[in-house]
Amino acid sequence: MRIFSGIQPTGQKHLGNYVGAIRQYVEGQDRADAIYCIVDLHAITVPYEPGELRANVYDTTAVLLAAGLDPERCTLFRQGDLKEHTELCWLLSAVTAHGDLNRMHQFKEKSAGQRELVSAGLFLYPVLQAADVLAYRADEVPVGEDQRQHIELMRDIAQRFNERFGETLVVPRHRIPDVGGRIMDLQSPDTKMSTTLGSEQGTSTSATRTRRWPRRSCARSPIPAATWCARRTSPGSRT
């Protein structure tokens, strides 16, 4: 069995990230071929500062390694280093219904908070997410409850593609924890704890521990694409 999941490098990782996703990542290393991705291309669908995004990629990587991801037991890489993700996104967009994308809850929530520009990238976010997973023929996607609708759309896209072009893509299933699948904002209990949608005061982070990491040496050292993959796995292969 193969597992794939991605995490956005936006802000400091919080309790919701750990309980809903990161804890599942660590556990998944021992029961499947586990592939995890820092999804920097997803992070640019909302306003961002390039320098801050680069630093957040390193911070998110450090959090994952500190939480227990082992380069000897999983594959960890940066999404933007592999052009196949965006290429497959374009192909999948041809079999994705506009109406399905228009019904996505996250698009409605995030677009409502954009004052100047609601990007087309935000609208197509679920298609790129589908490409991330389907490129690796993953069987399972560990996510939080907020991603359930996206995974259901991903399954629809894969099935529609297979109906048109033959059995090509694996139709994945989600893995959502029974406890902690949706952690709410501590100041606004009607809102999910989030680095992009929630309040800073309502987000529980490990900021004190984060400041102890050697951020200076990481941030100033460019990492070539080849070293981002702890174990090189090309899209489409199954080993």
C-alpha positions as CSV (number, residue, x, y, z in Angstrom):
1,M,0.0,0.0,0.0
2,R,1.1,3.6,-0.7
3,I,0.3,6.7,1.3
4,F,0.6,10.2,0.1
5,S,-0.2,13.5,1.8
6,G,0.9,17.1,1.6
7,I,1.2,20.0,4.1
8,Q,1.3,23.7,3.3
9,P,4.3,25.8,4.5
10,T,2.1,28.6,5.8
11,G,2.9,30.0,9.2
12,Q,3.8,28.0,12.3
13,K,2.3,24.5,12.6
14,H,-0.3,24.2,15.3
15,L,-2.1,21.7,17.4
16,G,-4.6,21.1,14.6
17,N,-1.8,20.3,12.1
18,Y,-0.2,17.9,14.5
19,V,-3.4,16.0,15.6
20,G,-5.1,15.9,12.2
21,A,-2.1,15.3,9.9
22,I,1.5,15.1,11.3
23,R,0.8,12.4,13.8
24,Q,-0.7,10.3,11.0
25,Y,2.3,10.9,8.9
26,V,4.7,9.5,11.5
27,E,2.4,6.5,12.1
28,G,2.1,5.8,8.4
29,Q,5.9,5.2,8.0
30,D,5.6,1.8,9.6
31,R,2.6,0.4,7.7
32,A,3.0,1.5,4.1
33,D,5.2,3.1,1.4
34,A,4.8,6.7,2.8
35,I,5.3,9.8,0.6
36,Y,5.0,13.3,2.1
37,C,5.2,16.6,0.4
38,I,5.7,20.3,1.3
39,V,3.1,21.8,-1.0
40,D,4.6,25.2,-1.7
41,L,2.5,25.7,-4.9
42,H,-0.7,25.4,-2.9
43,A,0.6,28.1,-0.5
44,I,0.8,30.8,-3.3
45,T,-3.0,30.6,-4.0
46,V,-3.4,33.3,-1.3
47,P,-1.3,36.5,-0.8
48,Y,2.2,35.7,0.3
49,E,5.7,37.1,0.7
50,P,8.3,35.1,-1.3
51,G,11.0,35.4,1.4
52,E,8.6,34.4,4.1
53,L,7.4,31.4,2.1
54,R,11.0,30.2,1.6
55,A,11.6,30.4,5.3
56,N,8.3,28.6,6.0
57,V,9.3,25.7,3.8
58,Y,12.4,25.1,5.9
59,D,10.4,25.6,9.1
60,T,7.8,23.1,8.0
61,T,10.4,20.6,7.1
62,A,12.1,21.0,10.5
63,V,8.7,20.4,12.2
64,L,8.1,17.2,10.3
65,L,11.5,15.8,11.1
66,A,11.3,16.9,14.7
67,A,7.9,15.2,15.0
68,G,9.4,11.9,13.9
69,L,9.5,11.6,10.1
70,D,12.6,9.5,9.2
71,P,14.3,9.9,5.8
72,E,15.1,6.2,6.0
73,R,11.4,5.2,6.3
74,C,9.6,7.7,4.1
75,T,10.0,10.1,1.1
76,L,9.8,13.8,1.9
77,F,10.1,16.4,-0.9
78,R,9.1,19.9,-2.0
79,Q,6.2,20.0,-4.5
80,G,7.6,22.8,-6.6
81,D,10.7,20.8,-7.5
82,L,8.7,18.4,-9.6
83,K,6.9,19.8,-12.7
84,E,4.8,16.6,-13.1
85,H,2.4,17.9,-10.4
86,T,1.4,21.0,-12.5
87,E,1.4,19.1,-15.7
88,L,-1.0,16.5,-14.4
89,C,-3.1,19.2,-12.8
90,W,-3.8,20.7,-16.3
91,L,-4.7,17.3,-17.7
92,L,-7.1,16.6,-14.8
93,S,-8.7,20.0,-15.2
94,A,-10.1,18.7,-18.5
95,V,-12.2,16.1,-16.7
96,T,-13.2,18.3,-13.7
97,A,-16.6,19.9,-13.7
98,H,-16.7,23.7,-13.0
99,G,-19.8,23.2,-10.9
100,D,-18.0,20.7,-8.6
101,L,-15.2,23.2,-8.0
102,N,-17.7,25.9,-7.3
103,R,-19.2,23.9,-4.5
104,M,-16.0,23.5,-2.6
105,H,-16.4,24.8,1.0
106,Q,-12.8,25.9,1.3
107,F,-12.9,28.0,-1.8
108,K,-16.0,29.8,-0.5
109,E,-14.4,30.4,2.9
110,K,-11.0,31.5,1.7
111,S,-12.3,33.6,-1.2
112,A,-14.6,35.5,1.2
113,G,-11.5,36.6,3.1
114,Q,-9.7,38.0,0.0
115,R,-10.2,41.7,-0.3
116,E,-8.2,42.5,-3.5
117,L,-8.1,39.4,-5.6
118,V,-9.7,35.9,-5.6
119,S,-7.2,33.9,-7.6
120,A,-8.0,31.3,-10.1
121,G,-5.3,29.2,-8.4
122,L,-7.5,29.1,-5.3
123,F,-10.4,27.9,-7.4
124,L,-8.3,25.1,-9.0
125,Y,-6.6,24.2,-5.7
126,P,-8.5,20.8,-5.5
127,V,-7.4,19.8,-9.0
128,L,-3.7,20.4,-8.1
129,Q,-4.3,18.5,-4.9
130,A,-5.8,15.6,-6.9
131,A,-2.7,15.7,-9.2
132,D,-0.4,15.6,-6.1
133,V,-2.0,12.3,-5.0
134,L,-2.9,10.6,-8.3
135,A,0.6,11.1,-9.7
136,Y,2.0,8.7,-7.2
137,R,-0.9,6.1,-7.5
138,A,-1.5,6.4,-3.7
139,D,-4.1,4.2,-2.1
140,E,-4.6,6.3,1.1
141,V,-4.5,10.0,2.0
142,P,-4.2,10.9,5.7
143,V,-6.0,14.3,6.2
144,G,-8.1,16.2,8.6
145,E,-11.9,16.4,8.4
146,D,-11.7,19.7,6.5
147,Q,-10.2,17.9,3.5
148,R,-13.0,15.3,3.2
149,Q,-14.8,17.1,0.4
150,H,-11.6,17.5,-1.6
151,I,-10.8,13.8,-1.4
152,E,-14.3,13.0,-2.5
153,L,-13.8,15.2,-5.6
154,M,-10.4,13.6,-6.1
155,R,-12.0,10.2,-6.3
156,D,-14.6,11.5,-8.8
157,I,-11.9,13.0,-11.0
158,A,-9.9,9.7,-11.0
159,Q,-13.0,7.7,-11.8
160,R,-14.0,10.0,-14.6
161,F,-10.5,9.9,-16.1
162,N,-10.5,6.1,-15.9
163,E,-13.9,5.9,-17.6
164,R,-12.7,8.0,-20.5
165,F,-9.2,6.7,-20.9
166,G,-9.2,3.2,-19.3
167,E,-8.0,2.1,-15.9
168,T,-5.1,4.4,-15.4
169,L,-5.4,6.1,-12.0
170,V,-5.7,4.6,-8.6
171,V,-8.9,5.8,-6.8
172,P,-7.6,6.8,-3.3
173,R,-9.4,6.8,0.0
174,H,-9.1,9.2,2.8
175,R,-7.9,8.4,6.4
176,I,-9.4,10.8,8.9
177,P,-8.7,10.3,12.6
178,D,-11.7,9.5,14.8
179,V,-10.5,12.0,17.4
180,G,-8.9,15.3,16.4
181,G,-10.0,15.3,12.7
182,R,-11.1,18.9,13.2
183,I,-9.5,21.1,15.9
184,M,-11.4,24.4,16.4
185,D,-10.0,27.9,16.9
186,L,-9.6,28.6,20.7
187,Q,-11.0,32.1,20.3
188,S,-13.6,31.4,17.7
189,P,-15.0,27.9,18.3
190,D,-17.1,28.0,15.1
191,T,-13.9,28.3,13.0
192,K,-11.3,25.6,12.3
193,M,-7.9,26.2,13.8
194,S,-5.9,27.5,10.8
195,T,-2.8,29.4,9.9
196,T,-4.7,31.1,7.0
197,L,-8.3,31.4,8.2
198,G,-8.1,31.3,12.1
199,S,-7.1,33.9,14.6
200,E,-3.5,34.1,15.8
201,Q,-4.7,34.2,19.5
202,G,-6.9,31.1,18.9
203,T,-4.0,29.0,17.4
204,S,-2.0,26.8,19.8
205,T,1.6,26.5,18.4
206,S,5.0,25.3,19.7
207,A,6.5,28.7,19.1
208,T,8.9,28.5,22.0
209,R,10.4,25.2,20.8
210,T,10.5,26.5,17.2
211,R,12.9,29.3,18.1
212,R,15.5,26.8,19.3
213,W,15.9,25.3,15.8
214,P,18.9,26.5,13.8
215,R,16.9,28.5,11.3
216,R,19.8,30.8,10.3
217,S,21.9,28.1,8.9
218,C,18.9,26.5,7.0
219,A,17.5,29.7,5.6
220,R,20.8,30.8,4.1
221,S,21.7,27.5,2.5
222,P,20.1,26.7,-0.8
223,I,19.0,23.1,-1.0
224,P,19.2,21.5,-4.5
225,A,16.1,19.7,-5.7
226,A,17.8,16.3,-5.5
227,T,18.2,16.5,-1.7
228,W,14.6,17.2,-1.0
229,C,13.7,13.6,-1.7
230,A,14.8,11.5,1.1
231,R,14.2,8.5,-1.2
232,R,13.7,9.3,-4.8
233,T,10.4,8.1,-6.1
234,S,9.3,9.1,-9.6
235,P,5.6,9.9,-10.2
236,G,3.7,6.9,-11.4
237,S,6.1,4.3,-10.2
238,R,5.1,1.7,-7.5
239,T,7.8,-0.2,-5.7
